[in-house]
Amino acid sequence: MSEVLNHQQIRKKITRMAYEIYERNLYSSGVVFAGISGMGLILSQLLAKELKSISNLAVEEVEIVLDKSDIAHSKVELSQSVVLSGKTLIVVDDVLNTGRTIVYAIKPFLEEDIDKMELAVLVNRAHGLFPIRPDYTGYELSTTLNEHIKVDLSEENYSVHLH
């Protein structure tokens, strides 16, 4: 197991991503962060907090609740209803591997009136089995399919490890 990113590096990447989100959505009527259950939700909360501290954009948050271990049969729900009309939706997950989780995670939004939908990930592994590309990436990392990325955003000791 080797460390890919430490706490300080992750904080810097979150700050940079928040500035990029602000720059691209300067004239938006609001940004809704939709974090995928688990580390995606925590990353979403960190990005929302950072965006609020650097801008006056209206920021809302919602959780995309799904079971990553059985994604094809998992019910995909939102933790609460949210008005998306005219706003930018940013789907957030910790790692983009094949794109399968993201494809299922956007199901609740397909019939919504969204100004635009974007994707933010901390680590992009670039194993694109689905035509999904992130708009905001903390770190690009080429790996083999046998290797695993472990993201820990709990407490005050964030880390990304390669197994």
N, C-alpha and C positions, 0 to 999 in steps of 0.2 A: 504494500500500500504506500503510495507516495502523495504528498501534498501538492496540489495544483495551485490553489489559492488560499491565502491566509486571511485572517479577519480584516486587517488593514486594506489589503488588495480588494477584497469584496466590498468594503465600504466605499472605496474610490470608484469601483465599477457601478455601484448603485447610484452614486452621485452623478457620474457621467451620463448614465442612462436617463436619469430624471431630467437633466439639462437637455438631452436630445428630445425627450418627450415634450418638454416645454417648448423648445424651438419649433418642432413640427406641428404643435397644436396651439400656438400662440393665439389664434383667432377663433378657436373652438368655443362653443357655448358650455363646454364641460368635458371632463375626462372621467370615464368609469373604468376602474381597475377590476378585472374579474380574475381572481386567483384560483388556480386549480388546487383542490384539497391537498394538504400536506405542505411541503416546502414551497410550492407555487403560491399558496395563500400567504405565507410569511413574506416571501419576496414581494408580492403584490402590496402588502401592508407597508413594507420598508420603502418601496418606490413611491407609494401614495404620500407617506409622511415626508419624504424628501421633496417631492414635487410641491407639497403645500408650503414647505419652508422657503422655497425659492421663487414661488409664483403666486399670483392671485387667482389662478384658474379654479373653477369649481371642481372639486375632486370627490368622487363617490367610490365606494368599494362594495363588492359582492363576492361571495365564494361560489365557485362551480364545484358542486358536490358530486363525486363519482368514485367508483372503486377501480383504481389503477390495476389491481391484480386480475380483474376480469372485466376489462374495459368494454368488450363487445357485448356483454350481457348486463352491464351495469346501467342502472337508471341514472340519467344525468339531470340534475336539478340545480336551481339557484337557491342560495340561502335566504334570499328575500327578493321581492319584486323590485325592479328598478326601471325608471323611465330613461330610455335610450335615445329618443327622438332628438336629432340634431347634435348628438354628442359623439365623442370618439370613444370607442370601446377598446380597451387594451387587455387582451387575454394574456395571463402571466403564468409561466411554469418555471421550475428550477432548471430542468435539463430538457433540451430538444434532442431526441434520439432519432426515431424513425418518422415521427409526425403523427402516429396513430392516436395518441392521447389527445392531441390538439384537435384532430378531425372530429372526434367524439365530443370534446368539450365545447365546441362551438354550436352544437345542435340546438340548445335553447335560444340562440340568437338569430337563427336563420330566417325567421319570419318577422323580425323586429325592424323598425325604421331607424337604422343606425347611420349616422353621417359617414363614419368609416370605422373599420375594424383593423387593429394592429396586433402584433404579437411581440412580447418581451420575454426573453429567457436569459438566465444567468450563464448557462453553458450550452453551446451549440455543438453537438457531436457530429453533425453533418452526415448522418446515415439516412439520407432522404428517400425513404420508401414511398412517401406521400409527397405531393407537391406543396410542401409547407416550408416557408422561409421566414425567419424572424425579422421584424423591423428594428428591434433593439436587442443587441447581444452584449453580454458582459465579457464573454471569453469564447473564442473558437478553439476547439480541441479535436483533432483527428484521433480517433481511437479504433481499435478493432471491435467487432461485435461481441467478442468474449470479454472485453474489459467493461468495468462498471464504474460509473461516476456516483459518488456519495456526497450530497450537499447537506451541510448542517448549518442552519441559520438560527438555531436555538440559543438562547442566552446571549452573552457578549463575547462568544468565541466562535465566530463564523469560520467555516472551512469548506473546501472542496477537495476531495481525495479521489484518486484513481486506483481501482482495485484490479 
